[in-house]
Amino acid sequence: MLIKKCLAKVFQPLIGAINDSRNSLVAENQKLRLEMRDAQMKISCLAAKSLPAKEASGVSSIQETEFRVFSQFGEDGIIQFLISNIEIPNKTFVEFGVEDYAESNTRFLLINNNWSGLVIDGSQPNVESIKNDAIYWKHDLTALNAFITKDNINRLIASRFSGDMGLLSIDIDGNDYWIWDSINVVNPRIVICEYNSVFGSKHCVTIPYSADFVRQSAHCSNLYFGASLGALSMLAERRGYFFVGCNSAGNNAFFVRKDVIGNLPVVSLEEGYVASKFRESRDEQNMLTFVSGENRIKLIGAMSVIDLKSGQTVKLSSL
C-alpha cells in the first residue's frame, strides 16, 4: 500500500501534465481545422465570384452551371445561375434537414449574396453548432430545432417568413413530398427538393406519410425514403412550377415558379432525370454494402409506396 501511495505521488503530476498536453493538442488541432476551413471557404468564395454570370439563353442544361463551395455537389453553382436569371425582390430562403449547416444548399447564398434565411434541423446539438458559428452573428440567419411534420411545418416557417420568398430547399430523407405538399405559408420562386433515384424515372411514387418516419429505421438498407422525381414533378406542376433539371449527382431536383421562369430552360421528366451512382446501401449491422445501379431497388422490393397516379399502395417489386 505504501509503495502504491509513493508511486501515485510520483506519477500523478506526470499523468496530469500528459492530460493537459493532450487537451492542448486537441484544442490546437480543432483551431487549425477551423482556420483551414475558413481559408478554403475564402478561396472558394473568391473563385466562385470570379466566374462570369451565365445568361439563361446560353445554357442548355443547369448542370453546365454547377460548382461547389458548401453544397454537397454542384448545387451552389446552379443556385447562383437561377438567382441571376430570376427577379427575386425578397432575398430570403428556408432550408431544412441541414444538420450542422457546414454542408448545405444555402450557406453560400447566405455568405456570398447576403440573403436572409431560416434553417431547421431535428438535432439540438446541430442547431447549437450553427448558433455558435460566426455566420450566426455575421448574417441574418435563424436556426430552429424541430422534427418536421405536416402539422408543424407552416408554423415553423411562419415564425420567420410568409408570402413571396426566394428559395425553399427540402432534404429530410423521408416525407419530402408530403411536407412540400403541406407548405402554404410561403410561395417560393425556386424550390429544391431531394428525390430518390432508386425509385426510377417511370413512376410517380412516394413513401406513405408517417409523422415519425426515420430513414435509418424504416429499412436497414438506408435506401427506402422520399419520393421519385416523377412524384415531385407531378406535385410541382400542380403547385405552379416548371421542372428545370437535376444536379449531375442525381439527388436534387430544381423547380422554378411559372410566373418568373423567363428564359430559363424547361425540361421534361425524361430529359431531366439523372440516376444517382451512390453506393450507400447498408446491411443489418449498418455496414456499407456498396450495392449499385438497379440492384439497389431489389433490396427494398418488399417495401410499400403510394402510386400517386392510381392512389394505390403498392410494393416496389411490382413496379
Steps between C-alpha positions, in 0.01 A plus 500: 500500500785737589669428167177578313466831683857591419460408136176698480674801655782475248294433186186706568660828387637326193158359411347844551759657273434238231125564519552876481728454198247274329215745560716781367580302185130419445409868536783605268397242243140624511622858459714404199206313341277805537769728360551265205126486435478880511793530259345248261171686524659833411688349205186326375291814536757707309518238227121485474470878480750508215277279285300698243123494545334276243199620304207260484496516120853360485438197723341177377524319835531631854775244554724724289488757779605277789769585750541411865598713798280377785245286319533123490546499125454776240192666647679825591567571133148411388349727764724790394393445140130494589502809722693697236227424245192544718369823648493442876393803705492313833845350542400240755532124533385207710698175516434200719696185560824700528676306779772740629473718185867448406380334178174639365325651200462851646819573696672650195183697424510638854869595492554594134168674430410608854151354487292455817404150599339244724653156551340211689648175628375224726819487710547748784882459496500583127297815561729603787799450268340734245433763765862480618629550145617853414252510211219523756597850608651606169182426304122511536444133576252325729554136602218293652504155655196295396406163357298608196148370438203604288344647813784728607677608181288807427524622858877457496544692174251770603713574805733675256347536150173513311382568146731543201857389563813402312585137560383189684729198540359168625719207600370297793561148368139398545174689473637753249201472262243532778671795663524699177137417429407640843685832479265792440641784710767595245510510120865443401622589152751214500451159661773240542386158613693178547369203301575131536635387166488136616123526436579558131368744243183327379279513808344771718549343842574608854530332836171510695486789745607419853557789740783317678673363188878453540692374199748290696220322688263449208727247327851386588621560143457879544349509148131531588409869529352797319334514162578438135580788267170429325307553823673831570450618140131413523471699824697790352267520200197510730659774706594717204866417438710398202761227532835643388726202568704299751854522624749266334524288815137395463353593837363856482228631268450870422167670435419863410165670541329538164433873532874577529650237269618752237753346260607217729512157333198282580550125463278194500526229761668272246752768399583611852515176697844400628563162661727524801810286527502501879598173665372577847310176569552340840442163664329414828823582687496845338809419294529635145432235235566718192207367293463704182273564204170317460602243762422759766123485455506122543607553860179691575262318265274391786450857622179691426463827313202704387445520125375857473334449163284209616488590867580138582757370745729256318819306557810637332561155348175533303607815317 
